[in-house]
Amino acid sequence: MTEKKETGGPAFAKGDYVHRTCDPNEKVVRGHEGMTLRDYFAAKALAAMISQPHKAPENCGKKAVPRLAQFAYEYADAMLAARESQS
């Protein structure tokens, strides 16, 4: 069983919305727009990591991608924890 991670909620959310179409038989979709705050933090962390011109060789190339992505989410989780401890 996969552990459910705290996501921080939606980033750039516009609140709940209802998607309706002209077809009365089409399903109505409810949800929120926007990526999660966790994904946003991870994206920022990953961008910072890959932008460094003097990266260690093990953090370059195709083999490093999964490792860097994992690190990005570890940073995101730490940022969410720090955010939670502030409130």
N, C-alpha and C positions, 0 to 999 in steps of 0.2 A: 504494500500500500504506500502510495506517495504522500509525503507530508505536505499539507497545504500551507503555502507561504503567505505571510501578510504582504499584501500588494500596495498598501497605502491608499487604495481607492483610485478612481480615475484621475488622470492628469488632463487638464484642458477640457474637463467635462462641461457639458451644457445642460446637465440634469437629465432626468428621465424623459424619454420621448416615446411617442407612439407613431409607428410607421403605418400609414394607411394608403391603400391604393384605390383605384376606381373599381376594381373587381370586388364585389361583396363576398365572394367565396374565398378570397385570398386571406391567408393568415395575418393577423395583426402582430407585429413584433414590438416587444417592449425591451428597453435596455438603456444603456448609457453610451454616450459617445466618448471617445478618447482612450488613449492607452493608460495603463496603470502607472501610478507614481513610481512603483518599483521598476517598471520597464524604462521609464524616463531617466531615473537615476542610473540604471545600468547602461543605458545608451550614452549618457554623458561620461560615465567612468570609462567605458570602452573607447570612446572618441579620444579621451585624454591619453589613455594607454597606447593607442596605436599611432598617435601623433608625435610621439617622442622620437627624435632623430637618432638617438644613441641607445636604442633598445639592446638588451642582451640578445645574443644570437638565438637562444632557445625561445625567445618571444617574437620571432620573426617567421614568416612563411606560413604555408598551409597547415602544418602540424600544430602551430601555436594557436590557431583560431579557437578550437574548443576550450583550451586552457584560459585564454584571455576572456572568452565569454563567461566562463565560470567565475573568474576573478571579478568581472564586472558586476555579476549578480551578488557576489560576496560583499563588494563595496556597497551596492544598493541596499542589501539587507542591513548592513551596519549603519547606513544613513537613516533607514527607517527606524531602527532601534534607537539611535541617537535622537531622532525627532520625537519619538514616543516618550523618551525619558525627560524631554524638555517640557512636556505638557502636564 
